[in-house]
Amino acid sequence: MSKRVQEYTVQRITYDSELPITDVLARLDGFVHRDKSEGVALSAVLQAKTKDELVRSINAITDGFMLFGTLQHSRWLKVYFETEAIPGVFVYTIGNPLIAQTMLKHSLLAGLYVPPKLIIIGKDVDERKGTKVVYDVPSSMIAAGDSGELRKAALALDAKLEDLVRRITGAE
């Protein structure tokens, strides 16, 4: 048995938006096709029997990102801390297997970070004073120390994720 430790630096991006969290979440839901992909994206990927079937299933949902799942931390935090004084906190797992494969074909370890996640946090309990959207830059995790095709593919994901976040926060 052996163990290896590899250290690397991750870049974290935070967008501060004046938009209320409800607006940011509504925009995000639209861009990730929540109405078509929630509860469907993962099953479409897992049930496909051929590459063509997989591609058709994904393309029927989106040509960008789709929703793989959400977690609302604020709901259970309010229960745990017995207070309503918790702002909205949502984690979205979004992605697209057709984008993911561009990295996974170079390194299966990319699967640790695809699909990417976003955390959306309201700046106040009333959810009116704005929103923070935070994510870790995929290439800083996926392609740490790589300068070849894996890095190029990861940088393309960076750009797509950055564009999405700029759109949902009103920074476009």
N, C-alpha and C positions, 0 to 999 in steps of 0.2 A: 504494500500500500504506500502511496505517496500523497503528499499535499503540496500544492503550490499556491502562493499568494501573489496576486498581481494588483498593484495600485495604479489608479488613474484618476484624473480630475474630471468631474462632470460639470457641465455648464447648466445652470438653472435660469430660466427666463421667467420674469414676472411682468405681466401687463396689468396696469392699474387703469380701470375704466370708470368713467362717471356714470355709465349706464347701470340701472338697477339689475340685480342678479336675475330677476325674472326675464328681463329683456335679453340678457346674455345667454341664458339657458334656452330661451325660445329660438334665438338665432342659431345656437349650436345644434339644437334638435333638428332644425331645418337643414343645416349643412351636412349632418350625419344621417339624414333620412331616417330619423327615429321612427316615423310612422311606418316605414317599410322594412326597417332592419332590426328593430328591437325584438329580441327573442327569435329572430329568423336568421340573422347573419351567421351565427355559430352553427346552427343546424344545417344551413345551406352548405357551409364549408365541410362539415363532417359527413353529410349524406351523399355528396357527389361521388360518382363512381368513375368518372372519366375527367380528363383535363377540360374537354369542351363543355361538359356539364357544369363543372366548377366555374369556369369563366362565364358561361351564360347566367348562372345563378347570381354571381357577383355583379355582373353588368346589368342585371334586371333590377338590382337594388341601387347601384351608384356607379359613377365614374370617378368618384373621389373617396372620401372616408365613409364608413358605416359604423353604426353603434354595436359594440359587442357586449356592453353592460354598463350599469351605473351603480354607484353606491352613495347613499345619502348619509354621510357621517353625522350631520346635524340632528337627524331624527333620533338616533340612539344616544347621542351625547346629551340631548335634552332630558331623556329618561334617566340616564346614568347620573348626571349631575343635579337632577331634580330642579331644573331651571329652564325657563324659556329664553334666557339671555344668551343664546347661542346663535350666531348668524348662520345662514345657509352655507353648507359645505357639501359639495358634490364632487365625486370622482367619476370621470367618464373614461372608459376604455374604448378607443376608436381605432380603426385601421382599415386595411384592405389587403387581403391575401395576395392580390396581384402586385401590390407595392412591396409587401413583405418578402415575396419570393425573390425580388431583385437583390436582397441582402442575404437571405437564407441560403441561396445557392452558393454564396462565397464563404459563409460561416454559419453553421447551425447555432452557434452561440448567440447570434443576433436574435434568436427566439426568446432570449431573456428580456428583450426590450421592445419587441414588436408583438402585439400592437401597442402603440404608445398610450400614455394616460395624460389626462389634464385634470387639475384640481381647480374648481371654481368656488371662490369664497366671497360671500357678501361682506361688505365693509361695516355693516351694522345690523342689528337685530331686526330693524324695520325693513331691511332690504331695499332702502331707497337711496343710500349715499354712495352707491357704486359697488364695484366688483373687482376682485383680483382673479386673474387667470394665470396659473403657474404650470410650467412643464419643464422637464429635463430635456435638453437638446439631444435628440436621438443619436446623432453621429458621435457625440462626446462619450457615449456609452458603447454603442455598437462597433464603432471603428477606432476605438482608442489604440493608437500606435500603428494603425494601418494607413497606407498611402495609395492603395490600389483601387480596384473595382469596388470593393466593399465600401470604402470611404466615399466614392462617387455616388453609389446608390444611397448611402445613409445621408449624404448631403442633400440629395434630391428629396428625401423624406423630410429633412429639416425645413426645406423651403416650402413644401406643401403644408406642414404643420404651422409654420410661421404665418403663411397666408391665411389659413383658417382662423387662427387666433386673432390676427389683425381684423379680420372681417367681423367676428363675433363681438369684439370689444369696441368696435367703431373706430379703430385706429387706421383704417384703410385709406 
